[in-house]
């Protein structure tokens, strides 16, 4: 993993500044398209990561393992994890750590979400990663909480949040960056759009800012998701 100074250079590098194209996978709109996978692999290489932690699993898992990285995947679905593992060779499986845990109700500031509780074991897994991909929970607005957990438990990793072309997520990312000036942040419009963060060694507590309207929307989203 790069040192803090080198991470800052990555955030100013052409990789994060280059013009990309938002797009979907032609057959599986919810899956990461090839362009997004290529970007993730290039980012992992440039950051010289030793280990990756991902919330969710799927095409990203296979792509990162194929490139030789060690990957830990957290899922809430045994069935989906089995489908992911079916794509892997035995050698790739030997570098893949599997965690399957249910989502549960948590408070994200002033409104509830469905997310993974972070116990000491999970905190160690998150804290030991060099690159973190947040591509789950499936209901994307809940990923605000997952992104927050990632940054709260890791002060050195590069954290990538998928699906930020969704206005709810992009607004949260903008508020998070504005409330924490030391936090490195870039938005890369590749695939479903990634927002990329790193604390780059900054150990100051993060500040979470929710406007009243966003709190009300958060409660509404929670109950809408429960009805799906």
N, C-alpha and C positions, 0 to 999 in steps of 0.2 A: 504493500500500500504506500502511496506517496505521502510525503510529509505535508504539513499544513500549507506551507508556501507553495508547494507544487500543485496542491488541490486548487488553490486560488488561480494558478496559471491555467489549469484545465478549464475553469469557468470563463476564462477570457480567451480560450483557444478557438480556432476555426471550427472545431467539431461542434461546439455549442452555439456558434454564431452563424453557421452556414444556413443557406436557405433550403428548406425541405418542403415536402408536400404532405398535407393531411390526406389520409386514405384509409380504407378498410380492407381486410382480407376478402378476396373475391368470393369465397365460398362460406366463410365463417365470420360474419361482421363483428362478433364479440371478441374474436381472437386477434392477437397482435399480427399485423401484416409483416411481410418480409422486410420492408424498409425500416420498420421499428426494431425488428430483431437485429438487423445489421447495425443500426445505431447503438443498441444496447451492448452488443459484442465489442464494437469499436470503443465505446466509453469504458467498458471493463478493462480492455487492453491498455488504453491510455492512462487509466488510474492505477494500473498494475495491481489489480485486486487479487487477494489470495482466496477470499471466500465471499459468497453471495448469499443473502437471505432474501427470500421472496414471500410476500403475502399473496397466496394463490399459486397455481402451477399450470403448466401447459406448454405452449410452443416456446416460451422463454426458457423454461427448464431444460428442454431438449437442446436448444441452441447454445446455451451457456455451458452445459455439460459437454457438448460436442467440441467446444473450444478448449476443454481441459480444466475449467474452473470447478471448484467445490461449491455445491449449492445445497442450501437448506430450504425446504418448501413447507409452508404452513397452509393447510387446507381445512375447510369445515366439512368436506365431503369425501368419504372413503372412495366412493364410486369414481369421482373425478380424479383423485390421486392415482387410482389403479389405471385409469385410462392414460394418464401422463406417464406412469412407469412402464406401460406396455410399449412405449416408443423408444425406450432406452436399451442400450446394450448392457451386458453384465458388467463390463468395466465402468460404464457411466453410472450404473446403479451403485457401484462401490463408492462413488464420490457424492452420492445423493443422500441427504438426511431427510427423513420424512416425519412430519408432525401433522397429525389430524386431530383437531379440537373443535368443539362446537362454538359458534358465536353466542354471545349473551348480551343482555342489555347493559349498557354502560352510559354514564353521563359524559358527554363531550361539552365541557363548560356548563351551559345552562339548558341544554336539551339532550334527549336520549338518542342513542344510536345502537345498532347491533354490531358488535366488534369483539375481538378476542381479548379477554382479560390477560394482563401481563403479569404472570407470576414470576418468581425468581429464575426458574429455568428458562422461560421464554425471554426474560430480560437479558440473560447471559447470551442467548443465541443472537438476539438483536444487537447487543453491544459488541459482540465479537466480529460482526460482519464489516467488510470494506465497501460493499455495494448493497443497497437495499432497494428492491423493487416492490412497490405497492400497487398491486393489480387485483386486489380483492379487499373487502367483501364484494360480492357480485353487484349489489345495489350500490352504485358508485358514490352517491353522496356520503355514505357512511365512511368512505375512505379518508375524510377529513380527520376522523379520530385515529385511524391507523397511521396516517402520516405524522400526526402529533406524537403518537407513541414511539414511532421510529426515531424522530428527532430528540425526544425526551430521554431515550435510553441509549443513544449513540451520538457522541460529540465529534466523530471523525469521519464517518462514512459519507459517501455520496448517495443520496436518497432520491429515487426516481418515482414519481407519481404518474400513473397512466390515466387517460381519459379526461384530461383537463380542458378539452374543448367543450366539456359540459360546464355551463356558466356557474353553477353552484360551486364546483371545485376550483375553477379559475379565480372566482371572487375570493374564496377562502385563501388560496395561495397568495394572492395580492395583499390581502390584509395581514397574513402571517409575515410576509416579507417586510411590509411597512412597519409592523409592530416590533420587529426584531432586526434593526439595521445591520447587525453583525452577521446575519444569516446570508450565506451566498444563495442566489436564486437566479435561474434562467428558465425561460419557456421555449421549448423546441417543438415546432409544429411538424412533427413527423408522426405518421400513423394516426393514432387517436389524440395526439399531442401529449408530450411529457412536460411536467414541471419538475425541475431538478434543484435539489437543495443540498447544502452541507453547512454544518456549523464550523468546520475547519478548525477544530480544536478549541473553539470558544465554549467555555464552561458556564457562562452566565445563564441563569434560568430563563427559559423562553416565556414570552408574553403572549397570551391568547386573547384576541379581541373579537367579540361578537356584538354586532349592532343589534338593537332590539328587533328590527325587522328580520334579521337573519336568525335570531332565536325563535321567533314565531314560525318562520319557514321551517326551521329544524324540527320543531314539534309536529308540524303538518307533514313533513316528509316521513317522519318516523311512523305515524299512523297510516299514511298511504302505503308504506312498504309492508306493514303488518297485514294489510288487506290483499296483498298480491299473492 
